Amino acid sequence: MAHVNRFYEIPMSKSMRGLCKEEDYTFLGNSRNFCKEPTSASQEEEWDSRREDRLRRQMQREEKERERLRQIEESRKEKEERWRHHVAKLTSSQEKTLQQRLDRIRTFRITDKTS
């Protein structure tokens, strides 16, 4: 277990540390050194192009998400407007119905008194 302390700077989970042997740590330490070596210009260009592609795709996803949210908001507003129109129409028809009933009751009372 002495190797655990020696290679502590290599990031990994506690359960993984228990499973690894000293050879594994040595390999991981060596692979880290390989990454630190200078890269060629073509590799850097490739990485830059990949990064630009990722950024472009991320921007497209964000734009699509904004468009989707805008459409949802428009749909919500349209439904709300249709609901208001529906409620206004119902209210108007109910007012007309009540007015007609009132007129019939008044007519009935007037004809009832004259009889």
Backbone hydrogen bonds in HBPLUS format (Angstrom, degrees):
<---DONOR---> <-ACCEPTOR-->    atom                        ^
c    i                          cat <-CA-CA->   ^        H-A-AA   ^      H-
h    n   atom  resd res      DA  || num        DHA   H-A  angle D-A-AA Bond
n    s   type  num  typ     dist DA aas  dist angle  dist       angle   num
A0004-VAL N   A0001-MET O   3.07 MM   3  5.43 144.7  2.19 106.3 115.8     1
A0006-ARG N   A0002-ALA O   3.24 MM   4  6.52 155.9  2.30 144.1 151.3     2
A0007-PHE N   A0003-HIS O   2.94 MM   4  6.04 150.1  2.03 148.3 153.6     3
A0010-ILE N   A0007-PHE O   3.21 MM   3  5.93 166.0  2.24 119.4 123.6     4
A0017-ARG N   A0013-SER O   2.97 MM   4  6.29 151.1  2.05 147.7 155.9     5
A0018-GLY N   A0014-LYS O   3.19 MM   4  6.52 150.3  2.28 146.8 153.5     6
A0019-LEU N   A0016-MET O   3.04 MM   3  5.13 130.2  2.30  98.5 112.0     7
A0020-CYS N   A0016-MET O   3.06 MM   4  6.25 143.7  2.19 153.3 162.8     8
A0024-ASP N   A0021-LYS O   2.99 MM   3  5.31 123.0  2.33 104.2 118.4     9
A0025-TYR N   A0021-LYS O   3.21 MM   4  6.65 156.1  2.27 152.7 159.1    10
A0026-THR N   A0022-GLU O   2.96 MM   4  6.23 156.5  2.01 149.7 156.5    11
A0027-PHE N   A0023-GLU O   2.90 MM   4  6.16 160.8  1.94 149.3 154.0    12
A0028-LEU N   A0024-ASP O   2.88 MM   4  6.15 162.0  1.92 150.2 155.4    13
A0029-GLY N   A0025-TYR O   2.81 MM   4  6.02 155.5  1.87 148.6 155.7    14
A0030-ASN N   A0026-THR O   2.91 MM   4  6.18 153.3  1.98 148.3 155.5    15
A0031-SER N   A0027-PHE O   2.85 MM   4  6.12 159.2  1.89 154.6 160.3    16
A0032-ARG N   A0028-LEU O   3.11 MM   4  6.28 143.1  2.26 140.6 149.6    17
A0033-ASN N   A0029-GLY O   3.34 MM   4  6.65 147.7  2.45 138.5 146.1    18
A0033-ASN N   A0030-ASN O   3.04 MM   3  5.12 118.9  2.42  96.7 111.7    19
A0034-PHE N   A0030-ASN O   3.12 MM   4  6.52 145.4  2.25 147.2 156.7    20
A0035-CYS N   A0031-SER O   3.33 MM   4  6.60 147.8  2.44 139.2 146.1    21
A0036-LYS N   A0033-ASN O   3.13 MM   3  5.19 135.7  2.33  96.4 108.5    22
A0037-GLU N   A0034-PHE O   3.26 MM   3  5.55 158.0  2.31 105.7 112.1    23
A0044-GLU N   A0040-SER O   3.08 MM   4  6.41 161.0  2.11 150.1 155.4    24
A0045-GLU N   A0041-ALA O   2.86 MM   4  6.09 155.1  1.92 149.1 156.1    25
A0046-GLU N   A0042-SER O   2.89 MM   4  6.08 154.8  1.96 142.7 149.8    26
A0047-TRP N   A0043-GLN O   2.82 MM   4  6.09 159.9  1.86 151.9 157.5    27
A0048-ASP N   A0044-GLU O   2.82 MM   4  6.02 156.5  1.87 145.9 152.9    28
A0049-SER N   A0045-GLU O   2.81 MM   4  6.05 157.9  1.86 148.4 154.5    29
A0050-ARG N   A0046-GLU O   2.86 MM   4  6.12 156.3  1.92 147.8 154.7    30
A0051-ARG N   A0047-TRP O   2.82 MM   4  6.03 159.4  1.86 149.3 155.4    31
A0052-GLU N   A0048-ASP O   2.84 MM   4  6.08 157.7  1.89 150.0 156.1    32
A0053-ASP N   A0049-SER O   2.86 MM   4  6.09 154.0  1.93 145.2 152.6    33
A0054-ARG N   A0050-ARG O   2.83 MM   4  6.12 159.1  1.87 151.2 156.9    34
A0055-LEU N   A0051-ARG O   2.89 MM   4  6.14 160.4  1.92 149.2 154.6    35
A0056-ARG N   A0052-GLU O   2.80 MM   4  6.00 157.5  1.85 148.3 154.9    36
A0057-ARG N   A0053-ASP O   2.84 MM   4  6.07 165.3  1.86 153.6 157.3    37
A0058-GLN N   A0054-ARG O   2.84 MM   4  6.02 154.4  1.90 147.0 154.8    38
A0059-MET N   A0055-LEU O   2.87 MM   4  6.11 157.3  1.92 148.0 154.1    39
A0060-GLN N   A0056-ARG O   2.92 MM   4  6.22 155.5  1.98 148.4 155.4    40
A0061-ARG N   A0057-ARG O   2.86 MM   4  6.14 158.5  1.90 149.1 154.9    41
A0062-GLU N   A0058-GLN O   2.89 MM   4  6.15 160.6  1.92 151.5 156.8    42
A0063-GLU N   A0059-MET O   2.87 MM   4  6.09 155.7  1.93 147.5 154.5    43
A0064-LYS N   A0060-GLN O   2.85 MM   4  6.10 161.2  1.89 152.4 157.4    44
A0065-GLU N   A0061-ARG O   2.88 MM   4  6.09 153.9  1.95 146.5 154.1    45
A0066-ARG N   A0062-GLU O   2.89 MM   4  6.16 157.4  1.94 148.7 154.5    46
A0067-GLU N   A0063-GLU O   2.90 MM   4  6.15 158.4  1.94 149.4 155.6    47
A0068-ARG N   A0064-LYS O   2.84 MM   4  6.04 156.9  1.89 148.2 154.7    48
A0069-LEU N   A0065-GLU O   2.90 MM   4  6.13 162.3  1.93 151.1 155.6    49
A0070-ARG N   A0066-ARG O   2.88 MM   4  6.08 150.9  1.97 144.8 153.3    50
A0071-GLN N   A0067-GLU O   2.90 MM   4  6.17 156.4  1.95 149.4 155.4    51
A0072-ILE N   A0068-ARG O   2.91 MM   4  6.18 155.1  1.97 148.4 155.6    52
A0073-GLU N   A0069-LEU O   2.93 MM   4  6.13 157.2  1.98 144.8 150.9    53
A0074-GLU N   A0070-ARG O   2.89 MM   4  6.16 157.6  1.94 148.2 154.5    54
A0075-SER N   A0071-GLN O   2.87 MM   4  6.04 161.1  1.91 148.7 154.0    55
A0076-ARG N   A0072-ILE O   2.88 MM   4  6.11 156.1  1.93 148.0 154.7    56
A0077-LYS N   A0073-GLU O   2.93 MM   4  6.18 159.8  1.97 149.7 154.9    57
A0078-GLU N   A0074-GLU O   2.85 MM   4  6.07 157.1  1.90 150.1 156.9    58
A0079-LYS N   A0075-SER O   2.90 MM   4  6.13 161.6  1.94 151.7 156.1    59
A0080-GLU N   A0076-ARG O   2.91 MM   4  6.10 158.0  1.95 147.0 153.7    60
A0081-GLU N   A0077-LYS O   2.88 MM   4  6.11 155.0  1.95 147.0 153.6    61
A0082-ARG N   A0078-GLU O   2.91 MM   4  6.19 159.0  1.95 149.7 155.5    62
A0083-TRP N   A0079-LYS O   2.86 MM   4  6.08 153.8  1.92 147.5 155.1    63
A0084-ARG N   A0080-GLU O   2.91 MM   4  6.21 158.9  1.95 148.7 154.1    64
A0085-HIS N   A0081-GLU O   2.95 MM   4  6.19 161.4  1.98 150.3 155.3    65
A0086-HIS N   A0082-ARG O   2.86 MM   4  6.07 155.9  1.92 146.4 153.4    66
A0087-VAL N   A0083-TRP O   2.85 MM   4  6.10 162.8  1.88 156.1 160.1    67
A0088-ALA N   A0084-ARG O   2.87 MM   4  6.05 160.0  1.91 150.0 155.9    68
A0089-LYS N   A0085-HIS O   2.93 MM   4  6.13 155.0  1.99 146.1 153.0    69
A0090-LEU N   A0086-HIS O   2.91 MM   4  6.21 160.5  1.95 150.3 155.6    70
A0091-THR N   A0087-VAL O   2.87 MM   4  6.03 164.4  1.89 151.6 156.2    71
A0092-SER N   A0088-ALA O   2.91 MM   4  6.06 158.7  1.95 146.0 152.1    72
A0093-SER N   A0089-LYS O   2.94 MM   4  6.19 162.8  1.97 151.3 155.6    73
A0094-GLN N   A0090-LEU O   2.85 MM   4  6.05 156.9  1.90 151.7 158.6    74
A0095-GLU N   A0091-THR O   2.86 MM   4  6.08 155.4  1.92 148.8 155.7    75
A0096-LYS N   A0092-SER O   2.94 MM   4  6.22 157.1  1.99 148.7 155.0    76
A0097-THR N   A0093-SER O   2.89 MM   4  6.10 158.8  1.94 146.3 152.3    77
A0098-LEU N   A0094-GLN O   2.86 MM   4  6.08 163.6  1.89 150.9 155.3    78
A0099-GLN N   A0095-GLU O   2.87 MM   4  6.04 155.2  1.94 146.2 153.5    79
A0100-GLN N   A0096-LYS O   2.87 MM   4  6.11 156.3  1.92 149.3 155.8    80
A0101-ARG N   A0097-THR O   2.96 MM   4  6.23 157.9  2.01 150.3 156.2    81
A0102-LEU N   A0098-LEU O   2.91 MM   4  6.12 158.7  1.96 147.8 153.8    82
A0103-ASP N   A0099-GLN O   2.89 MM   4  6.17 157.6  1.94 147.8 153.9    83
A0104-ARG N   A0100-GLN O   2.92 MM   4  6.20 157.8  1.97 148.9 154.9    84
A0105-ILE N   A0101-ARG O   2.86 MM   4  6.13 158.6  1.91 152.1 157.9    85
A0106-ARG N   A0102-LEU O   2.90 MM   4  6.14 162.8  1.93 152.2 156.9    86
A0107-THR N   A0103-ASP O   2.86 MM   4  6.04 160.7  1.89 148.8 154.8    87
A0108-PHE N   A0104-ARG O   2.83 MM   4  6.01 156.9  1.88 146.7 153.3    88
A0109-ARG N   A0105-ILE O   2.88 MM   4  6.12 156.6  1.93 149.8 155.9    89
A0110-ILE N   A0106-ARG O   2.89 MM   4  6.11 159.8  1.93 151.6 157.1    90
A0111-THR N   A0107-THR O   2.95 MM   4  6.13 167.1  1.97 152.8 156.4    91
A0112-ASP N   A0108-PHE O   2.86 MM   4  5.85 142.1  2.00 140.3 151.3    92
A0113-LYS N   A0109-ARG O   2.99 MM   4  6.12 150.0  2.08 145.8 151.7    93
A0114-THR N   A0110-ILE O   3.24 MM   4  6.43 152.6  2.32 145.3 151.9    94
